Every structure is written in structure tokens, then in C-alpha cells.
Amino acid sequence: MSSGQQPGLVDQEGAVQSQAAISANIFVPISTGPLPAAIPKRADHPVPRLGITGQTSPISTNKFYANFFLGAQTQSTWTHPYSVSWSKGSGVTKSWGLSVSHIDANQRAFGPGNPSQYFINPIGIQSIIFSAAELGSTTTLTTDSLTSFSANVQLRTNSGAAPGITFPLVQGMGFVTAIYRGLKPKIESGVFFRSVARVSQAPRAGVIKYRIELEDGKKWLLYARSTNGGNLDLKVTSNGVVQASAAFTGSIQIAKNPGGTSGEAVYDGSAGVYPTAATLSGTVNGATGSYTLKWTKAGITTGAPPLLMFALPHHVQTFDAATKGAVKSIQLQTTTKGIATAVVKDSWTLTEGLKTSIGFAPWSPSLGSRSSLSAAAVKTINTIATSEISQDVSAQSNLDSMYFSGKALSKFATLIYTVHDVAKNPALAKTGLDKLKKAFAVFISNKQKYPLVYESAWKGVVSTGAYATGDAGQDFGNTYYNDHHFHYGYFIHAAAIIGYLDPSWLGANRDYVNMLVRDAANPSTQDTLFPLSRAFDWYNGHSWAKGVFESADGKDEESSSEDAFFAYAMKMWGKTVGDANMEARGNLMLSVLTRTLQNYFLLENSNKNQPANFIGNKVTGILFENKADHVTYFGTNPEYIQGIHMIPLNPTSALTRTKQFVTEEWAKYFNNGRVDQVVGGWRGILYANLAIIDAKASWNFFAQQNFDVGWLDGGATRTWYLAYAAGLGGGPQ
């Protein structure tokens, strides 16, 4: 075992600093090489690639558009602020076109209780539908050009026909755009038209404009631009149908206008152009990171105006000066991300401060990283560690679940790090490290109960559990791409500590761990084995846990803390192996997540983005694209719902979970002795979390003579919890 100082240097706060140079764009491939030889390949997957055409590059299984290639293909897709869905002969209109909806805050429904258990936005409201006279019961929907930020949806008159209408869907798009190819447009509404009027003065040469008011009083704008010199003459044929008089080739765009004349002028300024895709780049310089979203633009080519895109609250908070200068007054409500704001610009640059000092040791914003504790604290920690390090690592980690196996490996890695660096006991740490490496070797050799396999249908590394059992829910749906960042993050974290303590371990095992990072967080399209950023959504600013499962309310994520833990694990693995770009991406992701979790998931009393009668829950529970529900997938006890946003307690916990938030949450659910009514490992989780605001009470709980080991869950040790509480100032001096 090394002294723990390699392969990097240690700064004054104990955080390893990578020595390799950071690239001008940190989104460079981790590797483009083959996978480890122990990982077999297969071409099949239980979920078919329904209607996906012409796609040879990897498909992002966890992105916003997945409902278009799953199940009946009729569930909604949320681009924010709009949602779209294939009507497929259903709803009020019985249309076969693509329905567009936008929901205002006063349309939400709320669950029981005060605060409300959930809020949900209505689905199935067909405000505006892009259709055509030729569409009917033989219409098919296909998708292509699927990327991390965009997808093309194609409507064909029949399965053998060429695409008749193409919808380039891009997150944040200011208009919903339909590209017609010789079909006769039919614009429909299930809300019904109150008025449809052509505007005589065109916003620019070649662009036709209509004002539409629906029976709910909402006002929409329609813009059309022919690409073959044709005209779009719309006639109201009923209160639900507006029909073109002739076939049309070109673009038709729809936007909801809440801003009257001034809002209309903003939309006019960008009519005729639309985004088709986006690229992501980023830079890191010291403690400052930035990332840029740049859109590919289509439509008007000569003298093309800038794009109108919608930004979420966390975007607006971090815009650089140039982007901030392009912000407009138009705002539209989103379903679960607050109010979106219009920005007229072809690219955005967003800047974040980075907490580069966070390492393996306990960390807090006020005290920094602390691996040096008092002699009294070290003595107590060593006493407990001697017992805990004797546990059977292999028995606890060689399971039928990548999730629980990873938790066990990460738990023991944290224990061993604590013994080595905090308790200053390298001899004891070595006995644990040898056992940990042996346990990890089972997975590197792919000899666990359900080995991993690379499947080339969706392109990813998955558990063979569902192949073997036929159970889609095996290991929380890992085979179906659920939770990969949760599962693999624990392995990556454990590996980062092993490699930190024993750099000689890295040579033979680096590719395996990099494979896990590549699967969940591939940073570059140059790596063609995996999709770009499978889990993390760089528009929404957090990950989505749901894989290839059809979902009426879209993608979702339950454990915000395990999302942050993946970013932290990736950062620390990058430090350990000297991959400065990976470390930089981890730091940047962690900063973005800190902001989005505090905006959307962890709800202080001052939160302005979630409904006022919901924020009293303090956490969202499960956040979907269309609703938030203060529950978990495994129960409704408060310690479950709140605690799933705490685990695992780690050096980033005090970053993402502010003292103000923890204070409010504790007062709501756990003060005045209520924490001591919680049974099992959740009690330990709650008391470890308490260290953020009362480190002494946390220390006293874990240091007590009559401590019950049943208060520890399978992913935690008393050793680490004591070190964590002491590192945050709670131990004896």
C-alpha cells in the first residue's frame, strides 16, 4: 500500500489534485477503445427499438423523447415549456397528428394533505394539433436522429411511405415546428378555436402569420414559410379544424403567446428558424467552470434571425453576460421546473463556481476538507474500525444486485480510507484493502451472479438479470437502463479509493471502471459504444433514472443524493487516475447539480419554483417530468422519503444540502425525539445527516456505548459516520 499521496499531489485541504492538463473542451472521450475482454456481447434486448429508423449511433435510453419509441408511442414528451404527443386517433379530436400542449400553473391538480402529497399537470389536452388531410388509421410514427438534446419525429401516411411531416424536437425550443412535405395541412384543436385570423403584415419576407385564440382564452401564434414558393391559406371548417386549401411544402410553427403585443414582436423576430440539434462544450479554469449549449439551426438561411429558446430558472441564474443580454420578457410555466424564460440567441454559455477542494475526507463549506482530527476522536474511530474492518466484504458484496453490491464495496472503501487517512492506521487499512480488492475482482472478472453484458441494440452495459429471469424489475430495472448512474457510481467511488491507496491496482482495472463511467456519462460522440451522457441531462441539469419503460408522466428521478454521488465518484475517479478532464466534468456536474437540486428537489421555505402548497414536503419525493409525488417506490414513511435524498452521506452532502434546508427538514419531520422512533438503518442515516447542522449531536449518537448496529444500513459504517461528524466539528477536541 502506498502512503496515499499518489498518483496526484495533495493540497492543503487534503484533496488530490490531478497533474494532467485540462483540455480546452473538457467533453473529450474517456476512451474509444474496446471493452474489457471479460464483458461479453449480445445483439438482442427485451425492449424492441420501435419505429427507430436510420440510427446507427447509440440511442439515449433515458432522454425526454423515449415515449415515442416505447409502448403505444402515445405518451407525452416534454421539451419545456411545451409537451407533445402523438394523438393516434384518440382524444377529443380523434386526430392522427402531433398534439401540442402547454399547461399553466392554475391547471395543476393537487393531492391530499397540507402540504399536498403531490401535484400533477393534466395530460391529453390537445391545444393545437399538427395534422394533414392525408393522415388516418394507416399513419405510422417513426423517429431518427436521436441525440442527447434532440430527436426527429416523423409522421408517415403509411408504413411504406416517405415522411410526410417531420417534427424536429429540441429541449427548450421556442416554437413547435412541423416540416410538411407535400401534404395538405390540417390544424386541429381539442380545446376548440375561438378565432383564427391571418395577419396582413408579414413578420418578414416569405413568412405567413396567423393569430389563434382558443376557447380557453389562450392565444397562440402560427407562422408558415414555404420552401417551394407556395402559399398557406387556412380556412376554419369547424370549431376544431382549420384546413389548408392546398398541399404545402415548408415549415409551420406554433407558439403560445402570454405577452400580448410585446411578446408577439419577440416571436416575430425569430419566426422562420428552428433548432434541429445541440452540441455541448465546456471549460474549467481553476475554481470556475462553464458550459455552452450551441444549437444547429435550420429554416431561413440568408439573414437568418437568432433562435428563440426557453431557459429554466437554473439556466438564467448562471448565464454569462452575453447570454443574459439576450433574455426577453416572455415567460411560460413549465410542468415541474418553475417558469421558463425566452432567450433569443443561438447559443448559451453558463458559468458555475466549482468546489475543487472536496476530496475523500469529510467536507463542509465552512471548514473545508478535514482529515486531521483530535487524538480522542481518532482513538474512538480506531476502536470501532477494528471491529468493522473484520467483516466479510465478499459476502456482503457478491449479490444478485449491482446496486446493493456497489453500495457494499463503496461502504468498505470509505471505511478503509477513513482508517488509513483519518485514523492514521495504515496497517489496519491494509488488511481491509486486501479483502476489498479481492471482492472487487469478482466484478472485474464478471463472475457475479448476474454478469454484465454489452448489448448492441441500445448500446450499453447492462446486468444479465432480466435476461436470466424474464423480470424487467430485476435489480431495479438495470437491464432496462434504469438507475445506471446510481448503481455504477458506487463501483466507481470504491475504485477511486482503491486506486488512491494502491496505484498499482489501476493498471489492470482502469478499463473496467472507465467502462462504467462511459456507460452512464460518456462525454463525447466520438465514443461510439455508448450514447452521450446517458443519465445526466445537461438541459434539465440533473439525471433521469428511468430507462426504456413507457411512462405517462415522463422520465423521473427519486434519489437526488445518489445523482450527486455519481458526479462526485466520477470526479474522484478522475483525480485518482489523473484524468483531468473527467475530474473537471465531475466538478462541473456537481456544481450544476447543487444548483438544480436546490431549485427543484430540496425545497427550502423560500423556494419559488415548486408550488407553494407543495414545498412544505421539503423534498419532491419522486420528481417526474410532469409531476412530483412525495413518496418513494418502496414506501411512504417520512424517513424513506426524506432519507432517499440523503444517501449516501459523503463529502458532498454538506454542499448540496444547505444548513438552512437541513434545519427546516429536521424541524418538519425529526426533531423533539421523533428521530428516535425511526427503526433500522434509517435512524443512522438521519443522525449522519444531522451532522450538517449539529455535528456534536451526531457524534454523540454514533459514539454512545450502547450503540445498536441495527441502526446502520447496508451502505454505511459507524467508522465513517463518526469521522464525518468529527470532520464537521462534532468530535472531542
Residue pairs with C-beta under 8 A, 6 or more apart in sequence:
1 420
1 426
1 429
1 430
1 433
1 501
1 502
2 501
2 502
2 503
3 426
4 420
4 421
4 500
4 501
6 503
7 19
7 499
7 503
7 506
7 576
7 577
7 578
8 16
8 17
8 18
8 19
8 575
8 576
8 578
9 16
9 17
9 19
10 16
10 17
11 17
11 357
13 357
13 359
13 361
13 368
13 369
13 370
14 359
14 360
14 361
14 369
14 370
14 371
14 421
15 356
15 357
15 358
15 359
15 361
15 369
15 575
16 359
16 500
16 572
16 575
16 576
17 356
17 575
18 574
18 575
18 578
18 579
18 580
18 583
19 578
19 580
20 578
20 579
20 580
21 580
22 284
22 580
22 581
22 584
23 580
23 581
24 283
25 281
25 282
25 283
26 282
26 283
26 284
26 523
26 581
26 584
26 585
26 588
27 280
27 281
27 282
27 523
27 524
27 581
27 585
28 523
28 524
28 526
28 581
29 522
29 523
29 524
29 526
29 527
30 514
30 517
30 518
30 522
30 523
30 524
30 527
30 579
30 582
31 511
31 514
31 518
31 527
32 526
32 527
32 528
32 529
33 511
35 454
35 461
35 511
35 515
35 529
36 444
36 446
36 511
36 512
36 515
38 444
38 445
38 446
38 512
39 446
39 452
39 453
39 454
39 461
39 515
40 446
40 451
40 453
40 454
41 453
41 454
41 455
41 456
42 453
42 454
42 455
42 456
43 455
43 456
43 457
44 455
44 457
45 455
45 457
45 458
46 466
46 467
46 472
46 479
46 480
47 70
47 458
47 480
47 548
49 55
49 59
49 69
49 457
49 458
50 69
50 70
50 71
50 73
51 68
51 69
51 73
51 140
51 141
51 142
51 143
52 59
52 69
52 142
52 143
52 144
52 146
53 142
53 143
53 144
53 154
54 144
54 145
55 143
55 144
55 145
55 146
57 146
57 525
57 528
57 531
58 458
58 459
58 460
58 528
58 529
58 530
58 531
58 532
59 146
59 458
59 459
59 531
60 146
60 147
60 148
60 531
60 532
60 533
60 534
61 458
61 460
61 481
61 531
61 534
61 547
61 548
62 481
62 534
62 535
62 543
62 544
62 545
62 546
62 547
62 555
63 146
63 148
63 151
63 537
63 544
63 555
64 77
64 78
64 79
64 171
64 537
64 554
64 555
64 625
65 77
65 143
65 146
65 151
65 153
65 169
66 548
66 555
67 73
67 74
67 75
67 76
67 77
67 85
67 550
67 551
67 554
68 77
68 86
68 141
68 143
68 151
68 153
69 143
70 548
70 549
70 550
71 550
72 88
72 550
73 86
73 88
73 141
74 85
74 86
74 87
74 88
74 90
75 85
75 550
75 551
75 552
75 554
76 83
76 84
76 85
76 101
76 123
76 552
76 554
76 626
77 83
77 84
77 85
77 169
77 554
78 335
78 554
78 625
78 626
79 169
79 170
79 171
79 172
79 173
79 176
80 171
80 172
80 310
80 312
80 334
80 335
80 337
80 340
80 539
80 540
81 102
81 256
81 310
81 332
81 333
81 334
81 340
82 100
82 101
82 102
82 173
82 176
82 256
83 100
83 101
83 102
83 103
83 123
83 335
83 626
84 98
84 99
84 100
84 101
84 153
84 167
84 169
84 176
85 98
85 99
85 101
85 123
86 98
86 99
86 141
86 153
86 155
87 93
87 94
87 95
87 96
87 97
87 98
87 99
87 126
87 129
87 131
88 96
88 139
88 141
89 95
89 96
89 137
91 99
91 124
91 126
91 190
92 126
92 190
92 240
93 126
93 129
93 188
93 189
93 190
93 240
95 126
95 129
95 131
95 135
95 188
96 131
96 135
96 136
96 137
96 139
96 155
97 129
97 130
97 131
97 132
97 135
97 155
97 165
97 186
97 188
98 129
98 130
98 131
98 153
98 155
98 165
98 167
98 178
99 126
99 127
99 128
99 129
99 190
100 127
100 128
100 129
100 130
100 176
100 254
101 123
101 125
101 126
101 127
102 127
102 218
102 256
102 332
102 333
103 121
103 122
103 125
103 333
103 335
104 218
104 333
105 333
105 611
107 121
107 122
108 119
108 120
108 121
108 122
108 611
109 119
109 120
109 121
109 122
110 116
110 118
110 119
110 120
110 611
110 613
110 614
111 117
111 118
111 119
111 120
111 629
114 613
114 616
115 613
115 614
115 615
115 616
115 617
115 630
116 611
116 613
116 614
117 617
117 629
117 630
117 631
118 614
118 621
118 627
118 628
118 629
118 630
118 631
119 610
119 611
119 614
119 627
119 628
120 553
120 626
120 627
120 629
121 335
121 336
121 626
121 627
123 552
123 553
123 626
125 190
125 191
126 188
126 189
126 190
126 191
127 189
127 190
127 191
127 214
127 218
127 220
127 256
128 176
128 187
128 188
128 189
128 212
128 220
128 254
129 187
129 188
129 189
129 190
130 165
130 167
130 176
130 178
130 185
130 187
130 252
130 254
131 185
131 186
131 187
131 188
132 155
132 164
132 165
132 180
132 183
132 184
132 185
132 186
133 183
133 184
133 186
133 243
134 157
134 164
134 183
134 184
135 155
135 157
135 164
135 183
135 186
136 157
138 157
138 158
138 159
139 155
139 156
139 157
139 158
140 155
140 156
140 158
140 159
141 153
141 154
141 155
141 156
142 153
142 154
142 156
142 163
143 151
143 152
143 153
143 154
144 151
144 152
144 154
145 151
145 152
145 276
145 277
146 152
147 277
147 278
147 532
148 278
148 280
148 531
148 532
148 533
148 537
148 538
149 170
149 171
149 277
149 278
149 280
149 293
149 538
149 539
150 168
150 169
150 170
150 171
150 275
150 276
150 277
150 278
151 169
152 166
152 167
152 168
152 169
152 276
153 166
153 167
153 169
154 163
154 164
154 165
154 166
154 167
155 163
155 164
155 165
155 167
156 162
156 163
156 164
157 164
157 183
162 181
163 181
164 180
164 181
164 182
164 183
165 178
165 179
165 180
165 181
165 183
166 178
166 179
166 181
167 176
167 177
167 178
167 179
168 177
168 179
168 274
168 275
168 276
168 277
168 298
170 274
170 275
170 276
170 277
170 278
170 295
171 278
171 539
171 540
172 309
172 310
172 311
172 312
172 340
172 539
173 274
173 275
173 309
173 310
174 255
174 267
174 270
174 307
174 308
174 309
174 310
174 342
175 223
175 253
175 254
175 255
175 267
175 270
175 271
175 274
175 308
176 253
176 254
176 255
177 251
177 252
177 253
177 274
177 299
178 251
178 252
178 253
179 250
179 251
180 248
180 249
180 250
180 251
180 252
181 249
182 247
182 248
182 249
183 247
183 248
184 243
184 244
184 246
184 247
184 248
185 232
185 234
185 243
185 244
185 248
185 252
186 241
186 242
186 243
186 244
187 222
187 234
187 241
187 242
187 243
187 252
188 240
188 241
188 242
189 214
189 240
190 240
191 214
191 215
191 216
191 218
192 214
192 215
192 239
192 240
193 212
193 213
193 214
193 215
193 236
193 239
193 240
193 242
194 213
194 214
194 215
194 217
195 211
195 212
195 213
196 210
196 211
196 212
196 234
196 236
196 242
197 210
197 211
197 212
198 208
198 209
198 210
198 234
199 209
199 210
199 211
202 208
202 209
203 209
203 223
203 268
203 269
203 271
203 272
204 268
204 271
204 272
204 300
204 305
206 225
206 226
206 272
206 300
207 223
207 224
207 225
207 271
207 272
208 223
208 224
208 225
208 226
208 231
208 232
209 221
209 222
209 223
209 224
209 268
209 271
210 221
210 222
210 223
210 224
210 234
211 219
211 220
211 221
211 222
212 219
212 220
212 221
212 222
213 219
213 220
214 220
215 239
218 256
219 256
219 257
219 258
220 254
220 255
220 256
220 257
221 254
221 255
221 256
221 257
221 264
221 267
221 271
222 234
222 252
222 253
222 254
223 251
223 252
223 253
223 255
223 267
223 271
223 272
224 232
224 248
224 250
224 251
224 252
224 253
225 250
225 251
225 271
225 272
225 299
225 300
226 232
226 248
226 249
226 250
227 249
227 250
227 251
228 249
228 250
230 246
230 247
230 248
230 249
230 250
231 246
232 244
232 248
232 250
232 252
233 244
233 245
233 246
234 242
234 243
234 244
234 245
235 242
235 243
235 244
235 245
236 242
237 243
251 272
251 274
251 299
253 271
253 272
253 274
255 267
255 308
256 332
257 263
257 264
257 267
257 330
258 330
258 331
258 332
259 266
259 329
259 330
259 331
262 329
263 329
263 330
266 308
266 328
266 329
266 330
266 342
266 344
267 308
267 330
269 305
269 308
269 344
270 305
270 306
270 307
270 308
270 344
271 305
272 299
272 300
272 304
272 305
273 297
273 298
273 299
273 300
273 304
273 305
273 306
273 307
274 297
274 298
274 299
274 307
275 295
275 296
275 297
275 298
275 307
275 309
276 295
276 296
276 297
276 298
277 295
277 296
278 293
278 294
278 295
278 296
279 293
279 294
279 296
280 291
280 292
280 293
280 532
280 533
280 538
281 291
281 292
281 294
282 289
282 290
282 291
282 292
282 584
282 585
282 588
283 289
283 290
283 291
284 290
284 354
284 584
284 587
284 588
286 354
286 356
287 353
287 354
287 355
287 356
288 351
288 352
288 353
288 354
289 351
289 352
289 353
289 354
289 584
289 587
289 588
289 591
290 320
290 349
290 350
290 351
290 352
291 349
291 350
291 352
291 538
291 588
291 592
292 347
292 348
292 349
292 350
293 347
293 348
293 350
293 538
293 539
294 346
294 347
295 307
295 309
295 346
295 347
297 304
297 307
297 346
305 344
306 326
306 344
306 345
306 346
307 344
307 345
307 346
308 328
308 342
308 343
308 344
309 342
309 343
309 344
309 345
309 348
310 332
310 340
310 341
310 342
310 343
311 319
311 327
311 340
311 341
311 342
311 343
311 348
312 334
312 337
312 338
312 340
312 539
312 540
312 541
313 337
313 338
313 339
313 341
313 599
313 608
313 609
314 541
314 592
314 595
314 596
314 599
314 600
315 348
315 350
315 541
316 324
316 327
316 341
317 595
317 599
318 350
318 351
318 352
318 595
319 327
319 343
319 348
319 349
319 350
319 351
320 349
320 350
320 351
322 345
322 349
323 343
323 345
323 347
323 348
323 349
323 350
326 343
326 344
326 345
327 341
327 342
327 343
328 341
328 342
328 343
328 344
329 342
330 341
330 342
331 339
331 340
331 341
331 342
332 339
332 340
333 339
333 340
334 340
335 625
335 626
335 627
336 600
336 610
336 620
336 623
336 624
336 625
336 626
336 627
336 628
337 540
337 599
337 600
337 609
338 599
338 600
338 608
338 609
338 610
339 609
352 588
352 591
352 592
352 595
353 591
354 587
354 588
354 590
354 591
355 363
355 587
355 590
355 591
355 652
355 655
356 587
357 363
357 368
357 369
358 369
358 568
358 571
358 590
358 651
358 652
358 655
359 369
359 371
359 572
359 575
359 651
360 371
360 414
360 417
360 421
360 496
360 497
360 500
360 572
360 651
361 369
361 370
361 371
361 421
361 422
361 651
361 727
362 369
362 370
362 371
362 422
362 651
362 723
362 724
362 726
362 727
362 728
363 369
363 370
363 651
363 652
363 654
363 655
363 727
364 654
364 692
364 727
364 728
364 729
365 654
365 655
367 727
367 728
367 729
369 651
370 727
370 728
371 421
371 422
371 727
373 381
373 422
373 723
373 726
373 727
373 731
374 726
374 731
374 732
374 733
376 731
376 732
376 733
377 722
377 723
377 726
377 731
377 732
378 422
378 423
378 424
380 703
380 722
380 731
380 732
381 418
381 419
381 422
381 423
381 719
381 722
381 723
381 726
382 419
382 423
382 425
382 428
384 718
384 719
384 722
385 415
385 418
385 419
385 423
385 425
385 428
385 717
385 719
386 428
388 415
388 717
388 718
388 719
389 415
389 416
389 419
389 428
389 429
389 431
389 432
389 719
391 412
393 408
393 409
393 412
393 432
393 435
393 436
393 438
393 439
394 435
394 438
394 439
394 442
396 408
396 411
396 412
396 714
397 405
397 408
397 409
397 412
397 439
397 440
397 442
398 405
398 439
398 442
398 448
398 449
399 405
399 408
399 448
399 449
400 448
400 449
400 450
400 465
400 474
400 475
401 465
401 475
401 476
402 450
402 452
402 463
402 475
402 478
402 487
402 488
402 491
403 475
403 476
403 478
403 483
403 486
403 487
403 490
404 714
405 443
405 448
406 487
406 488
406 489
406 490
406 491
406 494
407 490
407 648
407 714
407 715
408 439
408 714
408 715
409 436
409 439
409 440
409 443
409 490
409 491
409 494
410 490
410 491
410 493
410 494
410 648
410 715
411 648
411 714
411 715
411 716
411 717
411 720
412 432
412 435
412 436
412 439
412 494
412 717
413 436
413 493
413 494
413 495
413 496
413 497
413 498
414 493
414 497
414 650
414 717
414 720
415 432
415 717
415 719
415 720
416 429
416 432
416 433
416 436
416 497
416 501
417 429
417 497
417 500
417 501
418 717
418 719
418 720
418 723
419 425
419 428
419 429
419 432
419 719
420 426
420 429
420 433
420 501
422 723
422 727
423 719
423 723
429 501
433 498
433 501
433 502
436 494
436 498
437 498
437 502
437 505
440 491
440 494
440 495
440 498
440 509
442 448
443 491
443 512
444 508
444 509
444 512
446 452
450 463
450 464
450 465
450 468
450 474
450 475
451 463
451 464
452 461
452 462
452 463
452 464
453 461
453 462
453 463
453 464
453 467
454 460
454 461
454 529
455 462
458 481
458 548
459 529
459 530
459 531
460 481
460 484
460 519
460 530
460 531
460 534
461 515
461 516
461 519
462 478
462 479
462 480
462 481
463 474
463 475
463 478
463 479
464 479
465 471
465 474
465 475
465 478
465 479
466 472
466 474
466 475
466 477
466 478
466 479
466 480
467 479
468 474
472 479
472 480
472 549
475 487
476 482
476 483
476 486
476 487
477 483
477 547
477 549
478 484
478 487
480 547
480 548
480 549
481 534
481 547
481 548
482 545
482 546
482 547
482 549
483 545
483 547
484 519
484 520
484 534
484 535
484 547
485 520
485 521
485 534
485 535
485 536
485 543
485 545
485 562
485 563
485 566
486 545
486 559
486 562
486 563
486 566
488 516
488 517
488 519
488 520
488 566
489 520
489 562
489 565
489 566
489 569
489 570
490 565
490 569
490 715
491 513
491 516
492 513
492 516
492 517
492 566
492 569
492 570
492 573
493 565
493 568
493 569
493 572
493 573
495 509
495 513
495 573
495 576
496 569
496 572
496 573
496 575
496 576
497 572
497 576
498 505
498 509
499 505
499 506
499 509
499 510
499 573
499 576
499 577
500 572
500 575
500 576
506 576
506 577
510 577
513 573
517 570
517 573
517 582
518 527
518 529
518 530
519 530
519 534
520 534
520 535
520 566
521 533
521 534
521 535
521 536
521 566
521 570
521 585
521 589
522 529
522 530
522 531
522 532
522 533
522 534
523 532
523 533
523 581
523 582
523 585
524 532
525 532
535 543
535 544
535 545
535 563
535 566
536 542
536 543
536 567
536 589
537 543
537 544
538 592
540 596
541 592
541 593
541 595
541 596
542 557
542 560
542 563
542 592
542 593
542 596
542 597
542 600
542 601
543 557
543 563
543 566
544 555
544 556
544 557
545 555
545 556
545 557
545 558
545 559
546 555
546 556
546 557
551 624
552 626
553 624
553 625
553 626
553 627
554 624
554 625
554 626
555 624
555 625
556 622
556 623
556 624
556 625
557 563
557 622
557 623
558 621
558 622
558 623
558 632
558 633
558 644
559 644
559 645
559 647
560 593
560 597
560 601
560 602
560 619
560 620
560 623
560 645
560 656
561 644
561 645
561 646
561 647
561 648
561 653
561 656
561 657
562 647
562 648
563 593
563 597
564 590
564 593
564 594
564 597
564 652
564 655
564 656
565 648
565 650
565 652
567 586
567 589
567 590
567 593
567 652
568 586
568 590
568 650
568 651
568 652
569 586
570 582
570 585
570 586
570 589
571 582
571 583
571 585
571 586
571 587
571 589
571 590
572 583
572 586
573 579
573 582
573 586
574 580
574 581
574 582
574 583
574 584
574 585
574 586
575 583
590 652
590 655
593 656
594 655
594 656
597 656
598 604
598 656
598 658
598 661
599 607
599 609
600 609
600 610
600 620
600 623
601 619
601 620
601 623
601 645
602 618
602 619
602 645
602 656
602 657
602 658
602 661
603 610
603 614
603 615
603 616
603 617
603 618
603 619
603 620
603 661
604 615
604 658
604 660
604 661
604 664
605 615
605 664
607 615
610 620
610 628
614 628
614 630
616 668
617 630
617 641
618 642
618 661
618 664
618 665
618 668
618 669
619 630
619 641
619 642
619 645
619 665
620 628
620 629
620 630
621 628
621 629
621 630
621 631
621 632
621 641
622 628
622 629
622 631
622 632
622 633
630 641
631 641
632 640
632 641
632 644
634 640
637 682
638 669
638 670
639 669
639 670
639 678
639 682
639 683
639 685
639 686
640 682
642 665
642 669
642 670
642 686
643 682
643 685
643 686
643 689
646 653
646 657
646 685
646 686
646 688
646 689
647 685
647 713
647 715
648 715
648 716
649 685
649 688
649 689
649 691
649 716
649 720
649 721
649 724
653 689
653 692
654 692
654 728
657 689
657 692
659 692
659 693
662 689
662 690
662 692
662 693
663 693
666 690
666 693
670 678
670 686
670 690
675 683
675 686
675 687
675 690
676 683
678 686
680 710
680 711
680 713
681 710
681 711
681 712
681 713
681 714
681 716
682 713
683 711
684 702
684 711
684 712
684 713
684 716
684 718
684 721
685 713
685 716
687 697
687 698
687 701
687 702
687 711
687 721
688 698
688 702
688 716
688 721
688 724
688 725
690 697
690 698
690 701
691 698
691 699
691 721
691 724
691 725
691 728
691 730
692 728
694 730
695 725
695 726
695 728
695 729
695 730
695 731
696 725
696 729
696 730
697 730
698 721
698 724
698 725
698 728
698 730
699 722
699 725
699 726
699 730
699 731
699 732
700 730
701 707
702 718
702 721
702 722
702 725
703 722
707 718
709 718
712 718
712 721
722 731
725 731
